[in-house]
Amino acid sequence: MTLPSGMVSAVYRETGVLSYQGNPLIEALPPILERKQLKAALGGSIKLRPADIYLDGETRIHIISQLLDGFFQPLARHIQLESKISIMLRGGYVGRNLATGDLTAHIQNGYERIMRGDLSAFRFDHVESTAKSLAFIGCSGSGKTSSLNRILATYPQLIHHPEHNFTQIVFLKIDCPHDGSLKSLCHNFFREIDSILATNYVRRYGEKRHSVETMIAIMSQLANTYAIGLLVIDEIQHLSVRASGGAEKMLNFFVTLVNEISVPVVMVGTPKARPVFETDLRSARRGAGFGSILWEPLSKPSAEENVLRTEWGAFTQKLWKYQWLTKASEIIPDELRDLWFDLSQGIMDVVIKLFVLSQIRAVVTGTERITPNIMKAVYQDELKPIHPMMEALRSGDPSKIARYSDLTIPDIDKKILELSNLLESSKDQIRKSVQYGGNDQAIRLHNMLVDMGYDSELLEPLVQRAFEEYTELQIKDLMPIILKWYQSSEQSPPVKRKQKPKSIKAKDWHTLNSDDLRFMHSQAANEEQMLGAVQQSGLVFNTDQWLDSVD
């Protein structure tokens, strides 16, 4: 039997947990991951090949842009979240065993509710819910959705049980509608099931004039018909108390999802969603029983902490490795790391976007390294929409922060395209500097050899000759030939002629090596900064220190 895309056939494994034993819905799930396995499973998909550093600018921009979606660094908070999801998912199935008839009892109760139009109706009173719920709160950009998606991706969404002729939906993720109504939320539930199973529940139930209560009863029946293991409701802050008929009705909706449908529910939202959960906490029955995870931005390490042992240090250090710049430094300068935090305030989405845009600007300008000046320019020019949020976070005032809990950075793709177009416009000038007639492969080979320490003026005629004589060879084959010619030319008697030193205009000083005084001057705003940079580089002789040493 050929299974639909995204569906796997059940393979049952012992879990080692007594309460899970003999439950096909649990034993068909992937094994519980150990910490090391989890880190490998959650890790990003970006590959860094050293040779890619020497690709042309346009190609490197494409590679750098992959970091926006492909980079992921598992932290302690991700391990904690995955553990909670794992326990919730499996625990919710304990009371819905496919092999013992417990699930059938839930289905019969669901049928009774639909027929009577009463959410409290039941046929089998011994059926208890083992489902839990979780409120997952964090400001926009903190990585909530991306982290959840990666964790859910470690599970198959659909499992077919041939022995029982049963299809299991392991998880279902829906977005809260922008109009904030519970009825639209129910529609989204039907629509998501239709999308993964090719059914037509939206037409059958969503387009008819059913009440919210009736649609919840239908959702309950579908949740048990397909043994939905986990329901994730994202962007919960869009729910409107007014559009949903009041806070109490909203609370009852969530209580029903967990207690009556018996499906674990993860509610994901920004701090604007807190009133919904605070209502539950104030309730005498505490019906929904929401546990909670609050994700705050990465915190700035204190002066006493080893920065590399903090979440901020681990995150930035891993991200820093993914540079496609010819003059990139291996370590993050302290000044730059401090600036990076100040501009991003530890919000992971901003940290990544700031890094990506800074790297692209370094390519476009020819600086070929990330400097404080470049990062400041990117923040000022490309990230203006988030300045009020960043100012609020810097202030530490909760009332100000609450105003900007829904952080967004619009048109990031557009900004990358604009930078790419800027590079394209200066492409002719770049190519004229090296006489290869626009041959990208020749330019790439030339840059690779220069970076290895070979003289640029000696290389140009040799690279040209190689591409003329060996048109069929690739770069890796041409390199040893050129190096052989280069060594021979070095051994030849030098021509006694006065060579005019190559002058570099002040506007191009930012492209020089980091230890060049002209580069330091290009990065300094004033004489004081210039002096500080020179002293930090060790180029200034410290007479006071020397005198102390000889006393």
C-alpha positions, -999 to +999 in steps of 0.1 A: +000+000+000+013+034-010+008+059+018+000+096+012+028+121+014+037+129+050+023+097+063+043+068+078+033+033+086+033+024+123+063+007+138+059-001+174+087+003+200+089-003+237+092+030+255+104+017+289+076+037+306+050+015+323+020+038+317+029+039+280+031+002+276+006-015+252-006+018+237-002+018+199-006+055+197+024+061+219+046+031+208+043+042+172+059+075+180+097+081+175+119+071+205+123+096+233+154+115+224+185+119+246+200+153+251+228+148+225+204+133+199+180+162+205+207+188+198+216+170+166+179+168+155+172+205+162+204+219+147+204+241+116+209+230+080+235+255+069+268+241+055+299+262+054+324+254+027+356+273+028+358+276-010+325+295-010+342+325+007+358+333-027+326+332-047+314+364-064+294+388-044+260+380-058+264+343-050+276+350-015+246+372-008+223+342-016+243+319+007+244+345+035+206+350+032+200+313+040+209+321+076+175+338+081+156+305+080+184+279+081+203+288+112+193+273+146+213+270+177+197+247+204+199+263+238+188+252+273+154+267+267+148+246+236+157+214+255+132+224+282+105+231+257+110+198+238+108+179+271+075+195+280+061+188+245+073+152+246+056+146+280+024+164+270+021+145+237+026+110+252+007+118+284-024+129+264-026+095+248-026+076+281-063+080+284-070+073+247-056+038+242-065+025+207-060-012+219-082-011+250-113+007+239-106+040+258-104+059+225-137+044+213-153+056+246-141+091+238-155+089+203-189+077+217-190+106+241-182+130+213-211+116+192-234+121+222-224+158+225-231+164+188-265+147+190-276+165+221-260+198+214-246+198+249-208+199+255-212+184+290-231+153+277-214+119+279-223+082+275-193+067+294-186+084+327-155+065+334-135+082+307-110+107+322-088+132+304-051+129+308-044+159+287-023+189+299-020+224+286+007+249+282+009+287+277+040+296+257+046+333+260+073+355+245+078+387+225+077+384+188+111+375+174+121+354+204+120+322+183+088+307+197+073+296+164+105+285+147+115+265+178+081+247+179+083+239+142+117+223+146+105+203+176+074+191+159+095+182+128+111+154+149+077+137+147+058+124+117+025+143+114+005+113+102+009+076+112-012+048+097-019+018+118-027-011+094-036-035+123-063-012+135-072+004+101-066+038+118-050+071+109-034+090+137-027+128+135+003+133+159+001+171+159-021+198+144-009+234+143-033+262+135-030+300+135-054+322+155-074+343+130-068+380+128-105+388+135-101+372+169-133+351+169-137+316+182-158+307+152-129+316+128-106+296+150-128+265+146-128+271+108-090+271+108-091+238+127-113+222+099-091+238+072-059+224+086-073+189+088-085+192+052-050+203+041-033+172+055-059+146+049-076+160+017-110+160+034-138+185+031-147+194+067-147+231+060-175+227+035-194+201+056-193+220+089-176+254+086-198+269+059-230+260+077-246+281+104-234+261+133-230+277+167-195+278+183-207+252+208-217+228+180-184+233+161-165+226+193-184+194+197-175+185+160-139+194+167-140+171+197-153+143+175-126+148+148-099+151+174-107+117+187-115+102+153-080+109+143-064+107+178-048+141+175-019+140+199-012+177+203-030+209+192-008+240+188-026+273+185-002+300+174-006+338+176-031+335+204-028+372+211-051+378+181-081+363+201-104+391+209-124+390+242-150+412+226-153+392+194-154+359+213-182+369+237-162+377+268-133+363+288-154+336+304-165+322+271-130+321+259-118+304+290-146+278+287-135+272+251-100+263+262-113+242+292-134+222+268-105+216+244-084+201+272-109+185+296-136+173+272-117+167+239-088+153+259-063+168+236-031+185+250-031+221+239-001+245+235-011+282+233+015+303+217+015+341+219+030+374+228+026+391+262-007+406+249-023+372+254-017+372+291-052+384+301-067+351+288-044+330+310-046+354+340-084+349+339-078+312+343-054+317+372-080+339+390-107+313+384-117+292+414-118+260+394-086+268+374-102+247+348-077+249+319-048+244+343-023+262+320+013+256+328+035+283+314+068+290+297+079+326+295+106+333+269+124+365+276+152+378+252+187+365+258+202+383+288+235+402+287+262+384+306+275+401+337+311+412+340+319+382+363+305+356+338+324+338+311+305+351+281+311+318+262+293+298+289+261+320+286+232+315+262+241+349+246+277+338+241+269+303+228+243+317+203+265+345+189+296+324+188+279+297+167+264+323+144+297+341+140+312+310+124+289+314+094+307+341+076+315+343+039+338+372+041+375+371+029+387+392+059+365+378+087+380+375+121+378+342+139+367+357+173+342+383+180+358+415+193+344+425+227+334+459+214+314+444+186+297+418+208+286+445+233+273+466+204+255+436+189+236+431+222+228+468+226+213+470+191+194+437+193+186+436+231+190+398+229+160+392+206+172+362+186+154+372+154+170+407+155+204+392+163+203+370+132+189+397+109+214+423+121+242+397+115+230+388+080+225+424+068+258+435+082+276+406+064+259+415+031+268+452+035+304+441+041+303+423+008+287+452-010+311+479+003+342+457-002+350+459+036+348+421+037+345+420+075+319+430+101+329+461+119+311+483+145+305+510+119+289+486+095+266+471+122+256+506+134+248+517+098+227+486+092+207+492+124+201+529+115+193+523+078+176+489+076+160+483+110+142+516+117+108+499+123+121+482+154+138+513+170+109+521+193+108+485+206+146+485+212+144+518+231+116+504+252+137+473+261+167+495+269+146+515+293+135+484+312+100+500+317+074+472+316+046+497+305+067+508+275+077+473+266+041+461+266+033+486+239+057+469+215+053+432+224+045+424+187+079+431+172+081+428+135+108+435+109+090+440+076+104+437+041+136+420+051+138+403+017+133+436+000+163+451+020+185+422+009+174+427-027+183+464-025+218+456-012+222+430-040+212+456-066+237+480-052+264+453-056+252+447-092+255+484-100+292+485-089+300+452-105+316+468-136+340+488-115+350+457-095+357+437-126+377+465-142+401+464-113+412+429-124+415+425-162+397+392-168+369+404-191+342+395-166+353+359-162+339+351-127+359+319-124+392+338-131+383+365-106+375+338-080+408+320-086+427+353-085+411+362-051+418+328-037+455+331-045+458+366-032+442+355+000+468+328+002+495+355+002+506+357-035+514+390-052+484+403-072+504+420-100+524+388-107+492+367-107+472+386-133+491+376-164+495+340-151+458+336-144+449+351-178+474+327-195+460+297-177+424+304-188+436+310-224+457+278-227+436+254-206+400+263-214+388+228-204+403+227-169+385+235-137+398+259-109+412+231-088+433+218-118+444+253-128+457+263-094+489+240-093+498+251-129+496+288-120+516+282-088+543+265-107+545+294-132+545+318-102+575+301-086+594+302-119+587+339-124+599+346-088+632+328-095+638+348-127+663+377-124+643+408-114+640+436-139+657+467-125+630+492-129+615+516-104+580+506-097+555+532-086+538+521-054+502+514-058+482+542-042+449+536-025+424+565-022+411+574+012+376+563+002+389+527-003+408+525+030+380+504+046+390+475+022+425+472+037+437+447+063+424+452+098+460+460+112+465+487+086+466+522+101+446+535+071+418+510+078+418+520+115+414+556+104+385+548+082+366+532+111+374+559+137+350+588+141+376+611+158+412+612+169+404+597+203+389+566+187+418+564+163+443+565+192+423+539+211+422+515+182+460+519+176+467+513+213+445+482+214+463+468+183+496+470+201+512+493+175+520+520+201+549+515+224+538+518+260+567+537+276+551+537+311+548+500+311+584+496+298+598+520+325+580+500+353+595+468+340+631+481+341+628+495+376 
